[in-house]
Amino acid sequence: MSTATPPATRKPMPSALTFDLHAKCSTTKARASTLRLPHGDVPLPIFMPVATQASLKGLTYDQLRQTGCQLCLNNTYHLGLKPGQAVLDAVGGAHKLQGWDRNILTDSGGFQMVSLLKLATVTEEGVRFLSPHDGTPMLLTPEHSISLQNSIGSDIIMQLDDVIATTSPDQARIHEAMERSVRWLDRCIDAHKYPERQNLFCIIQGGLDLEMRKQCCEEMVARDTPGIAIGGLSGGEAKEDFCKVVDTCTGLLPEKKPRYVMGVGYPEDLIMGVALGADMFDCVWPTRTARFGNAVVPTGTLNLRHRSFAEDFRPVQEGCTCSICLPKEQGGLGITRAYLHHLAAKETVGAHLLTMHNVHYLLSLMGSARQAIIEDRFPAFLRDFFKNLYGEKTNYPEWVVTALRGNYNNMSPSAETLPTQESTPQPTTTTTTTPQEPIPHDPTHEEHQYLNLIRRILSEGEHRPDRTGTGTRSIFAPPQMRFSLSKPSTNTTTGIKEYAPILPLLTTKRVFLRAVLAELLWFISGTTSSLPLSEAGIKIWDGNGSREYLDKVGLSHREVGDLGPVYGFQWRHFGAEYVDAKTDYSGQGVDQLAEVVKKLKENPFDRRIIMSAWNPKDMRIMALPPCHMFAQFYVRFPDAKRDEEGVVRDGEWGRGHLDCLLYQRSADMGLGVPFNIASYALLTHLLAHAVDMVPGTLVHTLGDAHVYLDHVDALKEQIEREPVAFPEVRIKREDRGSGVVDGWKEEEFEVIGYKPHKAIKMKMSV
Ligand SMILES: [Zn+2]
């Protein structure tokens, strides 16, 4: 390949960005990350609106800010003409000129010239064209493009590339353009004056020829620019080709760099681009189409100029939170379709309002995709998105079906991803030579919530000191994890719905089940000495009950093992005066656990079915304040027989389903959390047995979710593992519905089918 300087001899390039990868979809190639740029953090994936001539058509920068936009696009070509480089230099760049304190990305100007100016010709030197003002011959070189972008001061600048329409039949010309783009990248790198504050992105070219794209990826990646763009697409190529090119390129690009697909703006293209592993997109379409009266909504576009909207007094999009759609009572403008219909034909304000909505729609679509990726439910998100857009399965365009079926590298969707599949078997996993049976990947497995949260903490977590002196990586209040405590099935002989009780005992590492169970029963007994547990071989509280530790926290007067009024005491004797672990507290304080059982039996609709271990009065006399501090219970009746209004008929409620919401203020992801999940799942099972209900869902809310630094390596090993099915748990007691929660024994719980990966050693920080 004829490139200018072999990359090995080039000096390394500085970067003015940080790319933090938080989560990867376990089915598609979608990723969620944060791009930290000089003018603030940008959540990815993102759609970047185009602000032509330093003003988004119809929007002020204040309004653009209101849409939540963190990064917008400016055109170098337009800024270079007006106000021109001298003014930009005098003012100190486009941020100051425009009063925009967030991030800007500028294109190189080349595409604008080629697309706007018919007379442009490309030579090795640069793009030659005639000035649209006075017809004088001009030349845009890579050096000039970078110099202009340096004057603009944009946070991301693009290399000048040689752009050929992907639909061009001239393969030789496409090849030439691809190689020239690499040579021009070298010239751009050499010309770039401010790599420490502006990030230069290369642009992968190569038309629709995947081999050429691969070659180009290899060359460009070797230049190590802070970010990478895939160019030359959305020029009218077939969607299948678009998908193949994006998929091929993302498969070859480094994971730790942002990937930008240029010129893409249709919602379905954005979502497909995300599924194929791209992070950033831009397009003038959403703003341009607004000027024609088109609103972008989940079902497609609405042309509000159409007569049918004349008396449609709904917002542009029901439930949209943009300032146009939001009702007046909620601080929005409460604009109706009818009003926009009235304006659309003649008033620019109509275009302006629709632009606000359209930009907001695409930004929030990307935001929802991001959240879905973080929570590892992106396949379901994809399914809903395409269902909204196309409705019936038969309406799905072929390219969507093909792309989702995963005919491309690395994308091996499960049946869940496919909106159109009719249980077509996937032939991809039939040939395996590994000695051991590989564990099939199931993206719907609830354990992925835990694994993804660890991934996110490892990449995004803030490094902080902690009470134990070990140090952690931490994030605050991640999305809740939800674990099903039963699996419904229908008895084939009786036709009655049954529920198999499930224990979410994590499987990517063996959880010490006996300890979980023993500790839970110890809590329930109200005991506050660690000695009985220790004697039973459960040493988890020994550290906090040791002489040294008690002395250290000012409890020297306590006997060894006396932990003070910790969990069990608060559950059973909240408010009683604590003396020591030996005192009999019968009848003292509030028995919260008994209250819970009473309410579940007598008034399952009670909104105060709560158990709190957090008692500020007792905090100083506890060896350790509670981490899992608060539980609320809730009873659902999903099997009730209801009429059309949803009212239950003839008292046929069916059995209640018992849900538990656990609040944990401090969560040690490595050792503690697997334990806590199992513990509250078992508690819910126990309560469901005592009050004869179906175990429902455990919802786990975390405050400070952290990984101890000395657990990092072990957890990195664990997150590589595939979870297997959670076990069932059977309760071997005859007193279902008796309300009895005291005196239970470990042997009364039978856990069936727990086949975890092997244990991983982790040290407990005391
Ligand atoms: Zn809206």
Boltz pocket constraint, residues with backbone or C-beta under 6 A from the ligand:
constraints:
  - pocket:
      binder: B
      contacts: [[A, 316], [A, 317], [A, 320], [A, 321], [A, 322], [A, 323], [A, 324], [A, 325], [A, 326], [A, 357], [A, 360]]
      max_distance: 6.0
